[in-house]
């Protein structure tokens, strides 16, 4: 790495730090005021860190949904190795992850994304300054900048590296270098899988396949198709293997889970969502959002269409158009232009034949159900194309008339926009401030580009370009929410979540095992945040058998109910300025013994006497004596293990108020025992009369197999890369120099 490159990366760090000044240098703004940011991303991260510090890998979450596979949902990022850095940061005085640490990580992740894009742009032959602008546009634009979901932006930042090493692989002159670079691309893809953003992983797979096919068309001579095919196969195989621990857990979970979708009923997670329920897409006028993000009031489509889904700045968009025009002769410019066009076409959903055809014909593409999210690919391509445009603009002109056409277009554009603004101001027509800001940015960008075409290419121009990009993006991508304004609107969900601390401490002081209900919308994740066992949770999936039990909180051991302090019900056993806690004396214990069963699927009236089992027991139960005292005492209760002493009057069935799920193993007095599904979704274990020790452990074969495959993929992959680097070196000449 040369000194010039180090300086460029240092400048990137400085620019991104300044861009995110609100969260880095003040305490007045927050990235965690939203419900999903607070009760999903922040609470999940807190649970993950707390579990690791306690010496437990958080694969099972006992605190939500009456027990839930934490690793089953990819977005919890249960296996993302970069989060280990949080172990170096102590919890705050209240025993919580510091919000500042989360926000600093957000900024650093975006810096990584900018660095990765800078490196890819350099691989494509761009000079340092255009590559720097491409990195800024990619990292600070599109939904990477506005998403409150870490699994999106932490997955998205790896796409440039996936493509970078794939390009090196398909252009390698020998197989050793091809294999080493393909392995690196696959490991980057594996890290994106572990980061949890399934939708972006699908997009990355699309890039890998299409880039490989495109490379085959552009190569010549021996191995024209076989070498790109080998590279793509290696990337796919290594990527799947590197992400296996997450993929295996998610595939197992999908077989027994339901997922909730916008505009339709819950669907089995293992099946493709019916086409009629794919309600997230961009309306045709959304294309205008490339230059005017808040056109039509920001209403660019139904469902999950943000007002700025693909915006990377007015100047970069104009530069991208120039890049396509001036650099069309470069093969990978044509590829990137094709990616942008196809991604836009696909994002139109039912308006696009492409969307329906791909849905029907491309395997697993339906997993990325929100068509509008494919605008991420469009913005990825546009950021690189903007770099090509800026390089063309800053190059020495070959002739005096080289930019005559562009000057005419920009000149007429500036004139039209200026007249429109004057007329609107004169007539006093109401206008959306963001639209006027867009027009101002278009005018400023056009003026600066005109200035460049007349031969002004010095340092001042570069400074103005970067300043205009940052100024433009900051106007549409507010990096944080003003906490004072959020408090006025009662919209700071992190403060609401933290207000549960007192109630949580009271609940944890109560004896025995129990669960709670929290009566609040949106849901506040008291479970993962404060390790209080909760009958609900956050996320968009749930074990399908558990859904039917939500109407039986007594059966789930919900002894306490938490309500807002404004609740009028009498009898609170705890109260503070925000919450009241009520006790339900009718709640079931966490485990009990029954001596009668039925295979009737209907839930029994008194589950403490009669258990409904899915299949007949291997041995008949024995009736208990009249007035017999039976007892289940928990001796240990951990995230992935529980042990209890059981005293039964005769052979009985211990019913645990724990969700039945594959991967749990039981033993009675040291001997393996079968776990039966009881009362629709609970666990049951047959015990003999007398005293017994019952132990349950969560040790799914899928987790062990996935962990072995992932560890081997990284270890073997890094050895292969090391050998290739030592013998041949991995880098290739930039594409325009080859």
GIDASUL-V196345 format. One line per field, one symbol per residue. phi: phi as a letter, one per 30 degrees, with the letter a starting at -180 (. if undefined). A space follows every 50 residues. Layout:
phi: ???
This chain:
phi: .ddddedddddeddddddecedcdcbccbbccdddddddceddddddddd ddddibddcbcdcbhhjadedddeddhdbdddddddddcddddcibdded dddddedddddeeddddeddddddjddddedddddddddcchdddcdcce ddddddddeedededdddddcdcbdddedddddddddddddddddjceed dddddddddddddddddcdbidiecdddddddddddddddddcddddddd dddddbccbcbdiaddbeddcddeedcdccacdeddeddecbecdhiidc ldiccddbdbdbjdddddddddddddcdddedddddddedddddddddhd dceeddddedccdidddcddeddddedddeddddddddddddddddddad cecddddddddddddddddddddddddiddbdedddddddddddddddde eddcjdbddddddddddddddddddccedacdddddddchccdddddddd eddddddddddicabbcccabddcdddddbhcdbdcabkcbaedddeddd dbddddiddbbcbedddcddjdcaabdcbbbcccdcddddaacbbbbbcd dddddcddcbcccdbdddbddcddddidccabbdcabbdbabbbcbccda ebcdccdbddadjdbbbbhicebdccdbhjaccbbdbddjcbccbbbcbd ddddddddddddddddeddddddddddbicdbdeedcc
